[in-house]
């Protein structure tokens, strides 16, 4: 155990040339020192380079309703089976937060649709993606009002219908997210392409003695022999 910890602290970790915790701490302190010398706009770009490079904030916001609403459905379902009203109360707050996040995400999505260049081959996909977003917001709002009025005391068929609608909500989330991924990863909507060069440096990741994955700057993966 001592040898393992010493190995990690003083270097020789996953990335070969990269140092361990000691070198990482030195790098962090240097980063903080350089950050304090920058202007507010420069600090923002350094701290949040992904956000500063975005044409709109819709891709960042979309994660929040997915996380909150899926967590709500899972916790509420488990709480129903376990007969834990306090857990259902906690799930309610995930529903409320997810609904609010969905509202902001849908608004940002409409703004993005008007500002992001796209061709006819993407326009129909984008419209379906928008429809799923609106349906998610509408159903989440209905469930939020229903929960606010009825509380966690739903029983029998009414509770079954509520959970069924919550499951449909998660399905709509998944379908909408799938179309969003299709637009980004297949059609490259709002993505600045990174040029791939033949002289790209290969990066080797050794995962505890397992087969190495070779990641090049072009995100190519070497196939391992069977």
matplotlib code that plots the C-alpha trace (Angstrom):
import matplotlib.pyplot as plt

x = [0.0, 2.8, 4.5, 1.2, 0.6, 4.2, 3.9, 0.7, 2.1, 5.4, 4.4, 4.2, 0.4, -1.9, -0.5, 3.2, 4.8, 2.3, 3.3, 1.5, -0.3, 2.8, 3.2, -0.5, -0.6, 2.2, 0.3, -2.8, -1.1, 0.5, -3.0, -4.4, -1.6, -2.0, -5.7, -5.5, -3.4, -6.1, -9.0, -12.6, -13.3, -10.1, -10.8, -14.2, -12.7, -10.0, -12.4, -15.2, -13.6, -16.5, -19.2, -17.3, -16.9, -20.6, -22.9, -25.7, -26.2, -28.8, -26.3, -25.3, -28.8, -30.2, -28.4, -30.3, -33.9, -32.6, -30.8, -33.6, -36.6, -35.0, -33.9, -37.5, -39.0, -36.5, -36.8, -40.6, -41.0, -38.7, -40.4, -43.8, -42.6, -40.9, -43.9, -41.7, -43.7, -40.6, -38.7, -41.6, -41.5, -37.8, -38.6, -41.2, -38.4, -36.5, -39.7, -40.1, -36.4, -36.6, -39.7, -38.0, -34.9, -37.0, -38.5, -35.2, -33.9, -36.8, -36.5, -32.7, -33.5, -35.9, -33.2, -30.6, -32.8, -33.1, -29.4, -27.6, -27.0, -28.4, -29.5, -32.7, -31.5, -31.4, -34.4, -37.0, -34.9, -34.6, -38.3, -39.0, -36.4, -38.2, -41.6, -40.2, -38.8, -42.2, -44.0, -41.5, -42.1, -45.9, -46.0, -43.6, -45.7, -48.9, -47.2, -45.9, -49.3, -50.8, -48.2, -48.6, -52.4, -52.5, -49.2, -47.7, -51.0, -51.9, -53.1, -54.4, -55.2, -54.5, -51.0, -50.5, -51.5, -49.1, -46.2, -47.1, -47.1, -43.7, -42.4, -43.7, -41.9, -38.6, -39.3, -39.9, -36.6, -34.7, -36.2, -35.5, -31.9, -31.4, -32.3, -30.1, -27.2, -28.0, -27.8, -24.5, -22.6, -23.8, -24.5, -22.2, -24.7, -23.0, -19.8, -16.4, -14.7, -11.2, -8.8, -7.2, -3.5, -1.5, 1.2, -1.1, 0.5, -0.9, -1.9, -1.7, -3.9, -2.9, -5.8, -4.2, -2.7, -5.7, -5.3, -4.2, -6.6, -4.8, -6.5, -5.3, -6.2, -8.8, -10.4, -9.6, -9.5, -7.1, -8.9, -7.6, -7.0, -9.5]
y = [0.0, 2.4, 1.8, 2.4, 5.7, 6.9, 6.0, 8.1, 11.1, 11.4, 10.6, 7.8, 7.8, 7.1, 9.6, 8.7, 12.0, 13.7, 14.1, 12.8, 14.7, 16.8, 18.1, 18.5, 20.8, 22.9, 23.2, 24.2, 26.9, 28.2, 28.2, 30.2, 32.7, 33.3, 33.6, 36.4, 38.5, 38.4, 40.7, 39.6, 38.6, 36.7, 34.9, 33.9, 32.5, 30.6, 29.2, 28.3, 27.9, 25.6, 28.1, 31.1, 29.2, 28.4, 30.2, 29.7, 28.2, 25.6, 22.7, 23.5, 24.0, 20.8, 18.6, 20.0, 19.0, 15.5, 15.0, 16.5, 14.8, 11.4, 11.6, 12.5, 9.5, 7.1, 8.3, 8.6, 5.1, 3.6, 5.6, 4.3, 0.7, 1.2, 3.2, 6.1, 9.4, 11.4, 10.2, 11.2, 14.7, 14.8, 13.6, 16.5, 19.0, 17.3, 17.6, 21.3, 22.0, 19.9, 21.8, 25.2, 24.0, 22.7, 26.1, 27.8, 25.1, 25.4, 29.1, 28.8, 26.2, 28.5, 31.2, 28.7, 27.5, 31.0, 31.8, 28.5, 28.0, 24.7, 23.2, 21.6, 18.1, 19.2, 21.5, 18.8, 17.1, 20.4, 20.9, 17.4, 18.1, 21.4, 19.5, 17.0, 19.8, 21.6, 18.3, 17.7, 21.1, 20.8, 17.4, 18.4, 21.4, 19.3, 16.8, 19.7, 21.2, 17.8, 17.0, 20.5, 20.0, 16.4, 16.1, 12.7, 11.1, 9.7, 6.1, 3.4, 4.2, 7.9, 7.2, 4.6, 7.2, 9.7, 7.3, 6.2, 9.9, 10.3, 7.4, 8.9, 12.1, 10.3, 8.7, 12.1, 13.3, 10.4, 10.9, 14.6, 14.1, 11.5, 14.0, 16.6, 14.2, 13.4, 17.0, 17.6, 14.4, 13.4, 16.7, 18.9, 21.6, 24.5, 22.6, 24.0, 21.1, 20.2, 19.4, 16.0, 15.8, 12.7, 13.9, 13.9, 12.8, 9.6, 9.4, 6.1, 5.3, 2.3, 1.2, -1.1, -3.6, -3.8, -3.4, 0.1, 2.4, 4.7, 8.0, 10.4, 14.0, 13.0, 10.8, 7.7, 4.3, 1.6, -1.8, -4.4, -7.9, -10.5]
z = [0.0, 0.9, -2.5, -4.3, -2.5, -3.0, -6.7, -7.1, -5.1, -6.8, -10.3, -12.7, -12.8, -15.7, -18.2, -18.0, -18.4, -16.0, -12.4, -9.4, -6.7, -5.8, -9.4, -9.7, -6.7, -8.1, -11.4, -9.5, -7.6, -10.8, -12.4, -9.6, -9.6, -13.4, -12.9, -10.4, -12.9, -15.6, -16.3, -15.3, -18.9, -19.1, -15.8, -17.2, -20.4, -18.4, -15.8, -18.2, -21.7, -22.9, -21.9, -23.4, -26.7, -26.9, -29.4, -26.8, -23.4, -24.4, -24.4, -20.9, -19.4, -21.0, -18.4, -15.5, -16.3, -17.4, -14.1, -11.9, -13.5, -13.9, -10.2, -9.3, -11.1, -9.6, -6.0, -6.3, -7.6, -5.0, -2.2, -3.4, -3.3, 0.1, 1.4, 2.5, 2.4, 3.4, 0.4, -1.9, -0.4, -1.3, -4.8, -5.1, -4.9, -7.7, -9.8, -9.0, -9.8, -13.0, -14.2, -13.6, -15.4, -18.3, -18.7, -19.0, -21.2, -23.6, -23.8, -24.5, -27.1, -29.0, -29.0, -30.2, -33.0, -34.4, -34.0, -35.0, -38.7, -40.0, -43.3, -44.4, -43.5, -39.8, -39.7, -39.3, -36.6, -34.8, -34.9, -33.5, -30.8, -29.9, -29.7, -27.3, -25.2, -25.1, -24.2, -21.4, -20.0, -20.3, -18.6, -15.9, -15.2, -15.0, -12.6, -10.5, -10.1, -9.4, -6.7, -5.2, -4.9, -3.9, -2.0, -1.4, -0.3, -3.7, -3.5, -5.8, -9.4, -9.0, -7.8, -10.6, -13.2, -11.7, -11.8, -15.3, -16.4, -14.7, -16.7, -19.9, -18.9, -18.7, -22.1, -23.7, -22.1, -23.6, -27.1, -27.1, -25.9, -28.6, -31.3, -29.7, -29.8, -33.4, -34.4, -32.6, -33.1, -36.6, -38.3, -36.2, -35.4, -33.6, -33.5, -34.6, -36.3, -35.1, -38.0, -37.9, -38.8, -39.6, -37.2, -34.2, -31.0, -29.7, -26.0, -24.2, -21.2, -19.1, -16.9, -14.2, -16.5, -18.9, -22.7, -23.7, -25.5, -27.9, -28.2, -30.9, -31.2, -33.9, -31.2, -33.1, -31.3, -32.3, -32.5, -30.1, -31.5, -30.5]

ax = plt.figure().add_subplot(projection="3d")
ax.plot(x, y, z, "-o")
ax.set_aspect("equal")
plt.show()
